[in-house]
Amino acid sequence: MATQYTGGTVAGQILTAATMNSIGAAWETYTPVFKTGATTRTTTVTYARYSLIQKLLTVQVELSCTEAGTASGALSISLPTGFTYVRTAGTLATVGTFSILDSGTAFYTGNAMYSASAPTPIIQGTAYNSTDFMGASAPAMTIAVGDKVSFSVTIEIV
């Protein structure tokens, strides 16, 4: 069993925000790259933050599309850079949730899949009961201005 981390505190002492910040619990911002297929799309980032506690990285992103995409292009969003992810190239792993609000049409939700894609690891979504990536199929869609894409993941780093 792993030893519980105390943050340098002793029994009965309060674990303060300053102590949590010293172990990396503060949220940091980053600028994700959103793509449909291989094409980078222009977006307005509503929220893109990550928090690192020891080797556990939590990332949350919400963005709005300000440029239409192309039909049948798998959607992907980059993860923060500067980390070495435990997963290796060619692996796909469910690490959280992925959602699309197709403006005026529907709301899609599914698994957020880690994909070790060069040069930056990315997150892609798979819909319920499908092994295909959202955007390319299940559901196939063309991203339109005003569509919102988001994910929340927790992933291990080295």
matplotlib code that plots the C-alpha trace (Angstrom):
import matplotlib.pyplot as plt

x = [0.0, 1.2, 2.3, -0.2, 1.3, 1.0, 2.3, 4.7, 2.0, 1.7, -1.4, -4.0, -2.4, -4.5, -3.5, -3.6, -3.9, -0.3, 0.8, -1.4, 0.1, 3.6, 2.8, 1.4, -2.4, -3.0, -4.8, -2.7, -4.0, -2.9, -3.9, -5.3, -5.2, -8.5, -8.5, -11.0, -9.0, -5.5, -6.8, -6.4, -9.6, -10.0, -11.7, -12.6, -11.3, -13.8, -11.8, -8.6, -6.8, -4.8, -3.8, -0.9, -0.7, 2.3, 2.0, -1.7, -2.7, -6.3, -7.2, -10.5, -11.2, -14.2, -14.0, -16.4, -15.7, -15.4, -14.6, -16.5, -14.8, -14.9, -17.2, -16.0, -12.9, -12.1, -12.1, -9.1, -7.8, -4.2, -3.1, -0.7, 2.9, 5.9, 4.8, 5.8, 2.7, 2.8, 0.8, 2.9, 2.4, -0.3, -2.3, -5.8, -7.2, -10.4, -9.3, -12.5, -15.5, -15.8, -18.8, -20.0, -22.8, -23.8, -25.5, -29.2, -29.1, -28.0, -25.7, -23.3, -21.2, -18.8, -15.4, -12.4, -9.6, -5.9, -4.0, -0.2, -0.1, 3.0, 4.1, 1.6, -0.6, -4.3, -7.7, -10.4, -14.0, -15.7, -19.5, -21.6, -21.5, -18.8, -15.1, -14.9, -13.9, -16.6, -16.6, -15.3, -18.3, -20.6, -21.7, -20.3, -20.6, -19.3, -18.2, -20.0, -19.5, -21.0, -20.5, -18.9, -16.5, -15.3, -13.5, -12.4, -9.6, -7.3, -4.1, -0.8, 2.5, 6.1]
y = [0.0, 3.5, 5.8, 8.7, 12.1, 14.6, 17.7, 18.2, 18.5, 16.6, 15.1, 17.7, 20.5, 22.1, 21.5, 25.1, 26.4, 27.5, 24.0, 22.6, 25.1, 24.0, 20.5, 21.6, 21.7, 25.2, 25.3, 26.6, 27.9, 26.7, 27.2, 24.1, 23.5, 22.3, 20.3, 18.8, 16.1, 17.6, 21.2, 23.6, 25.5, 29.0, 28.9, 31.0, 29.2, 29.5, 27.5, 25.5, 24.6, 21.8, 20.8, 18.6, 16.7, 14.5, 12.4, 12.9, 15.5, 16.8, 18.8, 20.6, 22.4, 24.1, 26.0, 27.6, 27.2, 30.5, 28.8, 26.0, 22.7, 20.1, 17.1, 13.8, 15.1, 13.5, 16.1, 16.5, 18.9, 19.1, 18.4, 20.7, 20.5, 20.1, 16.8, 13.2, 11.1, 7.5, 6.3, 5.6, 6.1, 4.0, 3.5, 4.6, 4.8, 6.2, 9.0, 11.1, 12.6, 14.4, 16.5, 18.4, 20.9, 21.0, 24.4, 24.2, 20.5, 18.1, 17.4, 14.5, 13.0, 10.1, 8.9, 11.1, 9.0, 9.8, 9.4, 9.7, 11.6, 13.5, 16.1, 16.7, 14.2, 14.8, 14.0, 12.7, 11.6, 8.4, 8.2, 5.7, 2.2, 3.2, 2.8, 5.7, 9.2, 12.0, 14.2, 11.4, 9.2, 8.3, 11.1, 12.4, 16.1, 19.4, 21.7, 25.0, 28.5, 28.4, 24.7, 24.0, 21.2, 20.2, 17.5, 16.6, 14.1, 12.7, 11.2, 9.9, 11.6, 10.4]
z = [0.0, -0.8, 1.9, 2.5, 1.5, 4.4, 2.7, 5.5, 8.1, 11.4, 12.9, 13.9, 11.7, 9.1, 5.5, 4.1, 0.5, 0.6, 1.4, -1.4, -3.8, -2.8, -4.0, -7.3, -6.6, -8.1, -11.5, -14.4, -17.7, -21.2, -24.8, -26.4, -30.1, -31.7, -34.9, -37.3, -39.0, -39.7, -39.9, -36.9, -36.3, -34.8, -31.4, -28.4, -25.3, -22.5, -20.0, -20.3, -17.1, -15.6, -12.1, -11.2, -7.9, -7.8, -11.0, -11.5, -14.1, -14.3, -17.4, -18.2, -21.4, -22.9, -26.2, -28.8, -32.5, -34.4, -37.7, -39.5, -39.8, -42.6, -42.9, -41.4, -39.7, -36.3, -33.6, -31.4, -28.6, -27.5, -23.9, -22.0, -23.2, -21.0, -19.5, -20.3, -20.4, -19.2, -22.1, -25.2, -29.0, -30.5, -27.3, -26.8, -23.3, -21.8, -19.4, -18.9, -20.7, -24.0, -25.1, -28.1, -28.1, -31.8, -31.8, -32.4, -33.1, -30.4, -27.4, -27.7, -24.9, -24.8, -23.7, -23.8, -25.3, -24.9, -28.1, -28.2, -31.5, -32.6, -31.9, -29.0, -27.2, -27.9, -26.6, -28.9, -28.2, -29.0, -28.8, -26.9, -28.5, -31.0, -31.6, -34.1, -33.2, -32.9, -36.0, -38.3, -37.5, -34.6, -35.0, -38.3, -38.2, -39.6, -36.8, -37.2, -35.7, -32.2, -31.6, -28.2, -27.4, -24.0, -22.1, -18.5, -18.1, -15.4, -16.7, -15.2, -16.1, -15.5]

ax = plt.figure().add_subplot(projection="3d")
ax.plot(x, y, z, "-o")
ax.set_aspect("equal")
plt.show()
